[in-house]
Amino acid sequence: MVVMALRLFLLGLFGWCMAASAVEVTDLYEATLEVDNKTRAKRVIASQQALDRVIQKLTGRTEHLNHPLIRQSKKRISDYMLKYEYIDSADGDIKIRVRFEADKVEQLVRDSNLPLWGNRRPMIAIWLVIEDNLRREFVTQESYPQLERLIYDTAAEWGIPVVVPLMDLTDRAQVGIAEVWGNFSEPVEAASMRYNAERVITGRLFKQPNSSSWQLDWRYTDTDQFESTQQVGDKQQLLIAMINDMSTALAAEYVIDPNRSYATNSTVLTVDKLTSFSKIELARRQLLSISTVQDVDVIYRQGDLVKFEVEHGSSVVDLQKSLKLERAFSVFVDPRAFYQVASANNLRYSWVGQ
């Protein structure tokens, strides 16, 4: 009950923070690993591995960890490190947490011509039902703590914020096992609003008939096709594969392509529903918080409509990707237009922040 109460409190606090913006991932530039001892040699190796994990979170990829510049940087690992600390557990295990300097690691990624994903990322709600010995049950911290922990730990390796629903009385009043098993999108998506989820996944995990192998069927609730992704294998490895595939796809959608241009661009955004100077300043600061935005100026105001000139080190398409993750802005919907067309030439938004 204490764990449940704590999670409810944190979710409430997190929901309040989410009212104005997308999820801001705060641990992109650090990684924690287990070590055998506290010798300098072991610390150096662990720090090099930690850098690999940070680059994976920043790029959404693992195949570029052998890039020549990255290999070279590991020989000067201390130049990138901000601090490290050891974590001793009661059972005698030792972990080391290594934090790196954000600017230096980001520059390394850019110099290596790798994609870069900022710290604004979509929250993913994962509703999972497992069938074991003909009994179906939700995967939660109470029912299957190891599987739930595996989902969180694997997502953390990619820097992807996820939430496994509590399945308390509030959740169960809206969603039952049948809704998740059958992927009935509407009630699941409605229940996911409690967790401020941008995307929602339903999954079912069960043993194949007359086999020791497990099968995992999972899909996004908002996909056009009903067919799910089907994978067969070890139970834990299936969940890891699902998170890996999900993270790779999300990164491909949101990373900034280094092959476009890092020259500074100037783009005008039109934002309405800014009814006071304080809201205008809040909107300006929210735009400035986007990782690729360098400067924001107000160039026009009439009524509640304001035009901002935004200087950013990315393409307009990448700026739109970042704004898509900002809950404080929503794409303007013209009530007079039969079709709503979103394009690089139609950068108009409505302010929905506080």
Residue pairs with C-beta under 8 A, 6 or more apart in sequence:
3 141
3 142
4 142
4 166
4 168
7 141
7 166
8 166
8 168
11 163
11 166
11 194
11 195
14 196
15 194
15 195
15 196
18 123
18 196
18 327
19 327
19 353
19 354
20 282
20 286
20 327
20 328
20 353
20 354
21 120
21 286
21 289
21 326
21 327
21 328
21 353
22 120
22 121
22 122
22 123
22 198
22 325
22 326
22 327
23 120
23 121
23 122
23 123
23 161
23 196
23 325
24 119
24 120
25 57
25 119
25 120
25 121
25 159
25 161
26 119
27 156
27 159
28 54
28 57
28 58
28 102
28 119
28 159
29 54
29 82
29 99
29 100
29 101
29 102
29 105
30 50
30 54
30 97
30 98
30 99
30 100
31 49
31 50
31 51
31 53
31 54
31 97
31 98
32 50
32 87
32 95
32 96
32 97
32 98
33 46
33 49
33 50
33 53
33 95
33 96
33 98
34 93
34 94
34 95
35 42
35 43
35 46
35 86
35 94
35 95
35 96
36 42
36 94
37 94
38 86
38 94
43 84
43 96
44 77
46 96
46 98
47 77
47 78
47 81
47 84
47 96
47 98
48 74
48 77
50 96
50 98
50 100
51 70
51 73
51 74
51 77
51 80
51 98
51 100
51 105
52 65
52 70
53 157
54 100
54 105
55 64
55 65
55 70
55 105
55 108
55 109
55 114
56 62
56 65
56 157
56 158
57 117
57 157
57 158
57 159
58 105
58 106
58 109
58 116
58 117
58 159
59 109
59 114
59 115
59 116
59 117
59 251
59 255
60 115
60 117
60 158
60 247
60 248
60 250
60 251
60 252
60 255
61 114
61 115
61 248
61 251
64 70
64 112
64 114
67 112
67 114
69 108
69 111
69 112
70 108
70 112
73 79
73 80
73 108
79 104
80 100
80 101
80 104
80 105
80 108
81 98
81 99
81 100
81 101
82 99
82 100
82 101
83 98
83 99
84 96
84 97
84 98
84 99
85 96
85 97
86 94
86 95
86 96
86 97
87 94
87 95
87 96
87 97
88 94
89 95
106 116
109 116
110 116
110 258
110 262
113 258
113 259
114 258
115 251
115 255
115 256
115 257
115 258
116 255
116 256
116 258
117 159
117 251
117 254
117 255
117 256
118 256
118 290
118 291
118 292
118 322
119 291
120 290
120 291
120 322
120 325
120 326
121 159
121 160
121 161
121 250
121 254
121 325
122 161
122 198
122 199
122 250
122 254
122 325
123 161
123 162
123 163
123 195
123 196
123 197
123 198
123 199
124 155
124 160
124 161
124 162
124 163
124 197
124 198
124 199
124 200
124 201
124 246
124 250
125 162
125 163
125 165
125 192
125 195
125 197
125 199
125 200
125 201
126 151
126 162
126 163
126 164
126 201
126 203
127 138
127 165
127 175
127 180
127 188
127 192
127 200
127 201
127 202
127 203
128 138
128 139
128 147
128 151
128 164
128 180
128 202
128 203
128 204
128 205
128 218
129 136
129 137
129 138
129 139
129 177
129 180
129 181
129 203
129 204
129 205
130 136
130 137
130 138
130 139
130 144
130 147
130 204
130 205
130 206
131 204
131 205
131 206
131 207
132 206
132 207
136 177
136 181
137 143
137 144
137 177
138 165
138 167
138 177
138 180
139 147
139 148
139 151
139 164
139 205
140 148
140 164
140 165
140 166
140 167
141 148
141 164
141 166
143 167
147 235
147 236
147 239
148 164
150 236
150 239
150 240
151 162
151 164
151 239
151 243
152 162
152 164
154 239
154 240
154 243
154 244
155 161
155 162
155 243
155 247
158 243
158 244
158 247
158 251
160 243
160 246
160 247
160 250
162 243
163 195
163 197
165 171
165 175
165 191
165 192
165 195
170 194
171 191
171 194
174 187
174 190
174 191
175 187
175 188
175 191
178 184
179 187
179 188
180 188
180 202
180 203
180 204
181 204
183 202
183 219
183 221
183 226
183 228
185 200
185 202
185 221
185 222
188 200
188 202
188 221
189 200
189 221
189 222
192 200
196 327
198 325
199 220
199 222
199 250
200 220
200 221
200 222
201 218
201 219
201 220
201 221
201 242
201 246
202 218
202 219
202 221
203 216
203 217
203 218
203 219
203 242
204 216
204 217
204 218
205 214
205 215
205 216
205 235
205 238
205 239
206 214
206 215
207 213
207 214
207 215
208 214
208 215
208 232
213 232
213 233
213 234
214 232
214 233
214 234
214 235
214 238
215 230
215 231
215 232
215 238
216 230
216 231
216 232
216 238
216 239
216 241
216 242
217 228
217 229
217 230
218 228
218 229
218 242
219 226
219 227
219 228
219 229
229 242
229 245
231 238
231 241
231 242
232 238
233 241
253 321
254 321
254 322
254 325
256 292
256 314
256 315
256 318
256 321
257 315
257 318
260 314
260 315
260 318
261 314
261 315
262 313
262 314
263 313
264 294
264 311
264 312
264 313
265 311
265 312
265 313
265 314
265 315
265 316
265 319
266 309
266 310
266 311
267 309
267 310
267 312
267 316
267 319
267 347
268 299
268 307
268 308
268 309
268 310
268 347
269 287
269 307
269 308
269 310
269 323
269 347
269 348
269 349
270 305
270 306
270 307
270 308
270 332
270 347
270 348
270 349
271 283
271 305
271 306
271 307
271 308
271 329
271 348
271 349
271 350
271 351
272 304
272 305
272 306
272 332
272 348
272 349
272 350
272 351
273 279
273 304
273 350
273 351
273 352
274 280
274 283
274 304
274 305
274 306
274 351
275 304
279 351
279 353
280 298
280 301
280 306
282 328
282 353
282 354
283 306
283 308
283 328
283 329
283 351
283 353
284 296
284 298
284 308
286 326
286 328
286 329
286 353
287 293
287 296
287 308
287 310
288 295
288 296
290 312
290 319
290 322
290 323
290 326
291 322
292 312
292 313
292 314
292 318
292 319
292 322
293 310
293 311
293 312
293 319
293 322
294 311
294 312
294 313
295 310
295 311
296 308
296 309
296 310
296 311
297 308
297 309
298 306
298 307
298 308
299 307
299 308
299 309
300 306
300 307
301 307
310 319
312 318
312 319
314 322
316 344
316 347
317 344
320 342
320 344
320 347
323 329
323 349
327 352
327 353
328 351
328 352
328 353
328 354
329 349
329 350
329 351
329 352
329 353
330 349
330 350
330 352
331 340
331 342
331 348
331 349
331 350
332 348
332 349
332 350
333 340
333 350
334 340
